[in-house]
Amino acid sequence: MMTEQSAKADARRSAQTAPQPDPEAAQRALHDAAAHPRRMPAQRVSQTQTSEIAGRNVHRAIDQVISEFDDPDAHKVE
């Protein structure tokens, strides 16, 4: 089981042994990214559903029963 103190010590050791940042590599990466802009979004965006597809949004009163789970007594077989 790792304690909070040992977790902080591990994080400190890992930060000390991590490679140092290279400003030249960062500049090259930024230059390459600017030279090759993305032509398409990373994820395709679907069209919002129109009323023909989705139907009409009906707002009901709070006390109106809309399923058998809201009023189970009304749906009993006698």
Sequence and secondary structure as in RCSB ss.txt:
>XXXX:A:sequence
MMTEQSAKADARRSAQTAPQPDPEAAQRALHDAAAHPRRMPAQRVSQTQTSEIAGRNVHRAIDQVISEFDDPDAH
KVE
>XXXX:A:secstr
   HHHHHHHHHHHHHHS    HHHHHHHHHHHHHS  SS SS       HHHH       TTS  STTT GGGG
   
